[in-house]
Amino acid sequence: MLRKAKELLNFKVEALDGYVGVIKDIYFDDQEWTVRYFVVDISDLLIDRKALIAPISVGEADWDKMILPVTLKKSKILESPEVDTDLPISLQYEIAVRRHYEWPIYWGQVSFLDTADTKTTESEGGELPGDEEVDPALDTEPGIGEFMNEEDEELYMLGMPRESDEDEIREMEFSRAEQESSFSPELRSLVDIFQYRIETGTGENGRMEDLILDVSEWTVRYLAVTSGYGVRGKMTLIPLHWVKSVSWGMSKIFVSVDEEDLAKSPPYDPTIGVSQEYEKKLFDFYDNLKY
């Protein structure tokens, strides 16, 4: 299902045990264009506080009643690490939030643990760690017990990986987070991206109006833009693969289409939404352009 991201602003967030706050912003990463957090204003329950809630804890939205249910208790949300939305969200803060809610690692916070072995699944025809055949010669390897305690030696003989304890995981996550922070996707604000300028191959030819989300996966599908200016302006959608780059400092989005392309693209009516018929027209139009 495709919905306008702006629709979610001011949705009421309902925890398992009642109302907790309203959505004031949405954070998405600037590489995959995937929703990472809903920024929830919980000031009605605590003074001047906001909390981050990831899509993994979100249920099916009620678009008519403007309610977003979450599979969390109010106390868990109220006790979450305090966030300052005026500052960039650090990787260390994300790790602290994940550990608080006990969310799985699903956005590459600790990519050094995402080895080829751990990413391989049985459905891909590969072996999971621990599935490998054990070489009988390992049982007679001299001196192996001298370097392991009894638990580790037993796991080694079974061909199973040793699971790190809680303290080791925490130390690995935070030390590696500091090293890899410059390579991690940065979080961007939905509210901030409104009114970004659209730069085509022939110059500045429009502005951002909204993002169109696939709410089944919480990913961005299209940019909703106004092309042209004044009475000539019209709204249209641009698929993500036509985005060349984004200058976050200059508040500009560079796209691989020109002013004439946008002028000819199928107009988008935000009051109607994105129908299958409209998407087909959009695909047919962009398929005829040189990428």
Solvent accessible surface area in square Angstrom, and as a share of the most:
residue,aa,sasa,rsa
1,M,131,0.59
2,L,29,0.14
3,R,65,0.24
4,K,48,0.20
5,A,1,0.01
6,K,78,0.33
7,E,51,0.23
8,L,1,0.00
9,L,36,0.18
10,N,82,0.42
11,F,3,0.01
12,K,103,0.44
13,V,1,0.00
14,E,49,0.22
15,A,9,0.07
16,L,118,0.59
17,D,77,0.40
18,G,26,0.25
19,Y,68,0.26
20,V,0,0.00
21,G,0,0.00
22,V,31,0.18
23,I,0,0.00
24,K,85,0.36
25,D,18,0.09
26,I,3,0.02
27,Y,16,0.06
28,F,2,0.01
29,D,2,0.01
30,D,31,0.16
31,Q,108,0.48
32,E,119,0.53
33,W,22,0.08
34,T,23,0.13
35,V,3,0.02
36,R,26,0.10
37,Y,1,0.00
38,F,1,0.00
39,V,2,0.01
40,V,1,0.00
41,D,30,0.16
42,I,0,0.00
43,S,42,0.27
44,D,107,0.55
45,L,70,0.35
46,L,64,0.32
47,I,155,0.79
48,D,120,0.62
49,R,34,0.12
50,K,65,0.28
51,A,0,0.00
52,L,2,0.01
53,I,1,0.01
54,A,0,0.00
55,P,21,0.13
56,I,87,0.44
57,S,6,0.04
58,V,22,0.12
59,G,29,0.28
60,E,152,0.68
61,A,14,0.11
62,D,52,0.27
63,W,43,0.15
64,D,141,0.73
65,K,146,0.62
66,M,83,0.37
67,I,44,0.22
68,L,1,0.01
69,P,46,0.29
70,V,5,0.03
71,T,85,0.49
72,L,19,0.10
73,K,119,0.51
74,K,58,0.24
75,S,59,0.38
76,K,70,0.30
77,I,0,0.00
78,L,47,0.23
79,E,122,0.55
80,S,8,0.05
81,P,37,0.23
82,E,120,0.54
83,V,15,0.09
84,D,75,0.39
85,T,46,0.26
86,D,130,0.68
87,L,113,0.56
88,P,124,0.78
89,I,29,0.15
90,S,55,0.36
91,L,16,0.08
92,Q,51,0.23
93,Y,35,0.13
94,E,10,0.04
95,I,0,0.00
96,A,35,0.27
97,V,2,0.01
98,R,21,0.08
99,R,55,0.20
100,H,41,0.18
101,Y,13,0.05
102,E,146,0.65
103,W,13,0.04
104,P,71,0.45
105,I,62,0.31
106,Y,82,0.31
107,W,27,0.09
108,G,34,0.33
109,Q,3,0.01
110,V,1,0.00
111,S,52,0.34
112,F,56,0.23
113,L,67,0.33
114,D,49,0.25
115,T,67,0.39
116,A,84,0.65
117,D,93,0.48
118,T,75,0.44
119,K,128,0.54
120,T,38,0.22
121,T,58,0.34
122,E,121,0.54
123,S,110,0.71
124,E,127,0.57
125,G,72,0.70
126,G,24,0.23
127,E,101,0.45
128,L,64,0.32
129,P,54,0.34
130,G,29,0.28
131,D,75,0.39
132,E,82,0.37
133,E,166,0.75
134,V,59,0.34
135,D,76,0.40
136,P,105,0.66
137,A,61,0.48
138,L,47,0.23
139,D,88,0.46
140,T,110,0.64
141,E,74,0.33
142,P,123,0.78
143,G,32,0.31
144,I,30,0.15
145,G,32,0.31
146,E,141,0.63
147,F,166,0.69
148,M,58,0.26
149,N,88,0.45
150,E,150,0.67
151,E,114,0.51
152,D,28,0.14
153,E,55,0.25
154,E,107,0.48
155,L,38,0.19
156,Y,67,0.25
157,M,50,0.22
158,L,101,0.50
159,G,27,0.26
160,M,95,0.42
161,P,82,0.52
162,R,118,0.43
163,E,150,0.67
164,S,34,0.22
165,D,74,0.39
166,E,102,0.46
167,D,99,0.51
168,E,62,0.28
169,I,50,0.26
170,R,100,0.36
171,E,126,0.57
172,M,61,0.27
173,E,0,0.00
174,F,69,0.29
175,S,57,0.37
176,R,88,0.32
177,A,1,0.00
178,E,114,0.51
179,Q,117,0.52
180,E,30,0.14
181,S,53,0.34
182,S,93,0.60
183,F,164,0.68
184,S,24,0.16
185,P,44,0.27
186,E,98,0.44
187,L,33,0.16
188,R,52,0.19
189,S,15,0.10
190,L,2,0.01
191,V,66,0.38
192,D,97,0.50
193,I,1,0.01
194,F,33,0.14
195,Q,97,0.43
196,Y,20,0.07
197,R,89,0.32
198,I,0,0.00
199,E,33,0.15
200,T,9,0.05
201,G,68,0.65
202,T,90,0.52
203,G,25,0.24
204,E,69,0.31
205,N,13,0.07
206,G,0,0.00
207,R,73,0.27
208,M,0,0.00
209,E,24,0.11
210,D,6,0.03
211,L,2,0.01
212,I,1,0.00
213,L,3,0.01
214,D,14,0.07
215,V,23,0.13
216,S,86,0.55
217,E,119,0.53
218,W,26,0.09
219,T,37,0.21
220,V,9,0.05
221,R,88,0.32
222,Y,2,0.01
223,L,0,0.00
224,A,0,0.00
225,V,0,0.00
226,T,14,0.08
227,S,7,0.04
228,G,9,0.09
229,Y,87,0.33
230,G,74,0.71
231,V,156,0.90
232,R,157,0.57
233,G,27,0.25
234,K,51,0.22
235,M,44,0.20
236,T,0,0.00
237,L,0,0.00
238,I,0,0.00
239,P,8,0.05
240,L,42,0.21
241,H,109,0.49
242,W,5,0.02
243,V,27,0.15
244,K,137,0.58
245,S,58,0.38
246,V,31,0.18
247,S,27,0.17
248,W,55,0.19
249,G,82,0.78
250,M,122,0.54
251,S,44,0.29
252,K,42,0.18
253,I,0,0.00
254,F,57,0.24
255,V,3,0.02
256,S,39,0.25
257,V,4,0.02
258,D,46,0.24
259,E,66,0.30
260,E,101,0.45
261,D,28,0.14
262,L,1,0.01
263,A,67,0.52
264,K,132,0.56
265,S,1,0.01
266,P,20,0.12
267,P,94,0.59
268,Y,11,0.04
269,D,64,0.33
270,P,45,0.28
271,T,124,0.72
272,I,134,0.68
273,G,24,0.23
274,V,27,0.16
275,S,51,0.33
276,Q,162,0.72
277,E,120,0.54
278,Y,27,0.10
279,E,24,0.11
280,K,130,0.55
281,K,109,0.46
282,L,0,0.00
283,F,96,0.40
284,D,68,0.35
285,F,36,0.15
286,Y,8,0.03
287,D,113,0.58
288,N,127,0.65
289,L,44,0.22
290,K,195,0.83
291,Y,177,0.67
